[in-house]
Amino acid sequence: MTERVALYLQDAHDLRDGLDYVRYAEQRGFEAVWQAESRLVRDAIVPMAAYAAVTERLKVGSGVINNWTRNIGLLAATFLTLDDLAPDRIICGIGAWWDPLARNVGITRRKPLTAMRETVEVLRRLLNMERVTFHGEFHQVDGIELDVVHGRREPRNVPIMIGATGDKMMEMTGEIADGVVLNYCVPPEYNDRAMELLEAGARKAGRNLEDIDRPQLVVCSVDNDRERAIDTTRELLTQYLAQQPHIAKASGVSDAVVEKIQSILGWPATHEQIRKAKHLVPDELIHKITASGTPEEARAKVEEYRKRGCTCPILYPVGGDVKMLIDTFKQV
């Protein structure tokens, strides 16, 4: 039986190698590739365009861009352009970003729920090829539309998926979005509460949980050498727990451990600092919140996320042989 599965790419590989990975994933029956945009390292849109250009069936998603740094008109035009390149294969994954990074580049993330609601409403209307006037708290537009003279003027099929972590954003996602991008570095049981919140939000819009797509990022380190796979993940978690406190909170990691790691890592962190602090991440945590180990262990852990509401695991290869990971989860 064929199951939905997707690939997640960030910055731990040469960008041109990424083109080989997405072609290989398409050949092995993967449904989609999602490109990260989180730290100040790799923009999502440029790789997405490249992935769309070298594939024929694979869906291409942003996993996730933020709703603060792109003007709403430009945001709509960007996804119109991607859809021109790969019609009906583009997914807009969008999130509320996180501090301290947003704050450090001058973004004040006030009223994130209101800001996201406005962004989704205006973006959806623009991609529906409507002429939009909207006067909200965060978006002010007067009679704008996607100004297509040469090309398709029909509404675009670009699902809008919110990368939600907190309870309020999760519930609102069930109400207003086509789907959720569930976060990584959380235990499978995190999904139990997420499903309740999504369903509550969906009811507000006259929908049910099954109307909400629920792909989930899953850190996945696969190696026939079990200890090597686990150690690779340990380095990733060291960096993420220090730099992305919303993930640390959702993972249930103690403040004391996070603070100790933060005292060793700078911003941006160096590889030497990560190696110095990685001993603070216990094996128990790695097994609790990631799919790391042998191929059999990784498949078993991913299945736990499926059983708790994930509709399509988005596998994040943190290092090692990416094609081995793809082969571990191939569908053809």
C-alpha positions in Angstrom: 0.0 0.0 0.0 1.4 3.4 -1.0 1.7 5.9 1.8 2.2 9.7 1.6 5.8 10.7 2.4 7.8 13.9 1.7 11.4 15.2 1.9 12.5 18.2 3.8 15.7 20.1 2.8 17.4 22.9 4.7 21.1 23.9 4.4 23.2 20.8 5.3 23.9 20.0 1.6 25.2 21.7 -1.5 22.3 23.4 -3.2 23.0 21.6 -6.5 23.0 18.3 -4.6 19.5 19.2 -3.5 18.4 19.0 -7.2 19.6 15.4 -7.3 17.8 14.6 -4.1 14.4 15.8 -5.2 14.7 14.0 -8.5 15.6 10.8 -6.7 12.7 11.3 -4.2 10.3 11.7 -7.1 11.6 8.5 -8.7 11.0 6.7 -5.4 7.4 7.8 -5.1 7.7 10.7 -2.6 4.8 13.1 -2.8 6.5 16.4 -2.1 9.7 18.3 -1.1 9.6 21.1 1.4 12.3 23.8 1.6 13.2 25.3 5.0 13.5 29.0 5.6 14.3 29.6 9.3 17.7 30.8 10.2 19.5 33.5 8.2 21.0 30.9 5.8 19.0 29.8 2.9 15.9 31.5 1.3 13.1 29.1 0.5 11.9 30.6 -2.8 15.0 30.2 -5.0 15.4 26.4 -4.2 11.7 25.9 -4.6 11.9 27.2 -8.1 14.8 25.0 -8.9 13.1 21.9 -7.5 10.0 22.7 -9.5 12.0 23.1 -12.7 13.7 19.7 -12.4 10.7 17.6 -11.4 7.4 16.7 -13.1 5.0 15.4 -10.4 6.6 16.3 -7.1 4.8 19.0 -5.1 7.0 21.8 -3.8 6.3 23.5 -0.5 7.8 26.3 1.6 8.5 24.8 5.0 8.0 27.5 6.2 8.4 31.2 5.2 7.3 33.9 7.6 4.5 36.3 7.3 6.4 39.4 8.4 9.1 40.2 5.8 7.4 40.0 2.4 4.8 42.6 1.4 1.5 40.8 0.8 1.4 41.8 -2.9 4.9 40.4 -3.4 4.0 37.3 -1.5 1.1 36.6 -3.7 3.1 37.4 -6.9 5.8 35.0 -5.7 3.5 32.1 -5.4 1.7 33.0 -8.6 5.2 32.8 -10.3 6.0 29.4 -8.7 2.6 28.1 -9.8 3.4 29.3 -13.4 6.5 27.1 -13.2 4.7 24.1 -11.7 0.9 24.4 -12.0 -1.0 22.8 -9.1 2.2 21.6 -7.5 3.1 24.5 -5.2 2.2 24.7 -1.5 2.5 27.8 0.6 3.7 26.9 4.1 3.8 30.0 6.2 4.6 30.6 9.9 4.8 33.4 12.5 8.6 33.2 12.8 10.3 33.2 16.2 12.4 35.3 18.6 15.1 36.2 19.2 15.8 36.0 15.4 12.8 38.2 14.4 13.6 40.7 17.1 17.3 40.8 16.1 16.4 41.9 12.5 13.9 44.6 13.7 10.6 42.6 13.5 8.2 43.1 16.4 6.0 40.0 16.4 3.0 41.7 18.1 -0.5 40.1 17.8 0.8 37.1 15.7 -2.7 35.6 15.5 -4.2 38.7 14.0 -1.2 39.2 11.6 -1.5 35.6 10.4 -5.3 35.7 9.9 -5.0 38.9 7.8 -2.1 37.4 5.8 -4.0 34.2 5.0 -7.2 36.1 4.0 -5.6 38.6 1.7 -3.2 36.1 0.2 -6.0 33.6 -0.6 -8.1 36.3 -2.2 -5.2 37.5 -4.4 -4.4 34.0 -5.5 -8.1 33.6 -6.3 -7.5 36.4 -8.8 -9.8 38.8 -6.9 -9.4 42.6 -6.8 -8.8 43.2 -3.1 -9.3 46.2 -0.9 -8.5 45.4 2.7 -7.9 47.7 5.7 -6.7 45.7 8.6 -4.2 46.2 11.4 -1.3 44.7 9.5 -2.3 44.8 5.8 -3.6 47.9 4.0 -4.3 47.4 0.3 -6.5 49.4 -2.0 -7.9 47.8 -5.2 -4.9 45.5 -5.9 -4.9 42.3 -7.9 -2.4 40.0 -9.6 -1.8 41.9 -12.8 -1.6 39.1 -15.3 -1.6 40.3 -18.8 0.4 37.4 -20.5 -0.6 34.1 -19.0 -3.2 32.3 -17.0 -5.7 34.4 -15.3 -7.7 31.7 -13.6 -7.6 31.2 -9.8 -4.5 29.4 -8.6 -4.6 26.1 -6.6 -2.0 26.9 -4.0 -2.9 25.4 -0.6 -2.0 27.7 2.4 -0.6 25.7 5.3 0.3 27.3 8.6 3.3 26.1 10.5 1.7 26.2 13.9 3.3 25.3 17.3 1.4 27.1 20.0 -2.2 26.2 21.1 -3.9 29.4 19.8 -2.1 29.3 16.5 -3.0 25.6 16.1 -6.7 26.2 16.8 -6.8 29.2 14.3 -5.1 27.0 11.7 -7.9 24.5 11.9 -10.3 27.4 11.3 -8.7 29.3 8.4 -6.0 27.3 6.7 -6.0 24.4 4.2 -3.7 22.5 6.5 -1.0 22.6 9.2 2.7 21.9 9.0 3.2 20.2 12.3 6.6 21.0 13.9 9.6 18.7 14.4 11.5 17.9 17.5 8.3 17.0 19.4 7.2 13.6 20.7 4.4 11.8 18.9 2.0 12.4 21.8 2.4 16.2 21.2 0.0 15.5 18.3 -2.8 14.4 20.6 -3.4 18.0 21.8 -2.7 19.4 18.3 -5.5 17.3 16.8 -7.9 18.5 19.5 -7.1 22.1 18.8 -7.3 21.7 15.0 -10.6 20.0 15.3 -11.9 22.8 17.6 -10.8 25.4 15.0 -12.3 23.4 12.1 -15.7 23.3 13.8 -15.7 27.1 13.9 -15.6 27.1 10.1 -18.1 24.3 9.7 -15.4 21.7 8.9 -14.0 18.6 10.6 -10.5 17.4 11.3 -10.3 15.3 8.1 -10.8 18.5 6.1 -7.4 19.7 7.4 -4.2 18.3 5.9 -1.6 17.5 8.6 1.9 16.9 7.2 4.6 16.9 9.9 8.3 17.6 9.9 10.2 14.7 11.4 14.0 14.8 12.1 15.3 11.6 10.6 18.8 10.2 10.8 19.2 6.8 9.2 22.4 4.8 9.2 23.3 1.1 9.5 25.6 2.3 12.2 23.0 3.1 14.9 25.3 5.2 17.1 26.5 7.3 14.2 22.9 8.1 13.2 22.1 9.1 16.8 25.2 11.3 17.2 24.3 13.1 14.0 20.9 14.0 15.4 22.5 15.0 18.7 24.4 17.8 17.0 21.2 19.1 15.3 19.3 19.2 18.6 22.1 21.0 20.3 21.7 23.9 17.9 17.9 23.9 17.7 17.3 23.8 21.5 19.6 26.8 21.9 18.3 28.9 19.0 14.6 28.1 18.7 13.1 28.3 22.2 9.5 27.6 20.9 10.8 24.1 19.8 12.5 23.5 23.1 9.3 24.4 24.9 7.2 22.1 22.7 9.7 19.3 23.2 9.4 19.5 27.0 13.1 20.2 27.5 14.0 21.7 30.8 15.0 25.4 31.0 18.2 24.4 32.8 19.4 22.3 29.9 18.5 24.9 27.3 20.3 27.6 29.3 23.4 25.5 29.7 23.5 24.9 25.9 22.9 28.6 25.2 25.9 29.5 27.5 28.2 27.5 25.2 26.7 28.4 21.7 27.1 31.8 20.1 24.9 33.2 17.4 25.5 32.1 14.8 26.8 28.9 16.4 30.0 27.3 15.2 30.5 23.7 14.6 33.1 23.6 17.4 30.6 25.1 19.9 28.0 22.6 18.9 30.4 19.7 19.4 31.4 21.1 22.8 27.7 21.2 24.0 26.2 18.2 22.4 26.9 15.9 25.4 24.1 17.8 27.1 21.5 16.3 24.8 20.7 12.8 26.2 19.9 9.7 24.2 16.5 9.5 25.7 15.5 12.9 24.2 16.8 11.9 20.8 14.7 8.8 20.7 11.7 10.7 22.1 11.5 13.5 19.5 13.3 12.2 16.4 13.3 9.1 14.1 17.0 8.2 14.5 18.9 4.9 14.2 18.7 2.0 11.8 16.3 2.1 8.9 13.9 -0.2 10.8 14.0 2.0 13.9 13.4 5.1 11.8 10.4 3.6 10.1 8.9 2.5 13.4 9.2 5.9 14.9 7.7 7.7 11.9 4.8 5.3 12.1 4.1 6.6 15.6 3.5 10.1 14.2 1.2 8.7 11.6 -0.9 6.9 14.2 -1.3 10.2 16.1 -2.7 12.2 13.2 0.2 13.0 10.8 -1.1 12.7 7.3 2.3 12.9 5.6 5.7 12.7 7.3 8.1 15.3 6.0 11.5 13.7 6.6 14.4 15.9 7.5 17.7 14.2 6.8 20.1 15.8 9.3 23.2 14.3 7.7 24.7 11.3 6.2 23.4 9.5 3.1 20.2 11.3 2.0 19.5 8.8 -0.7 19.6 6.0 1.9 16.9 7.8 3.8 14.8 8.2 0.6 15.3 4.4 -0.1 14.3 3.6 3.5 10.9 5.3 2.9 10.4 4.7 -0.8 7.0 4.0 -2.1 7.9 2.4 -5.5 
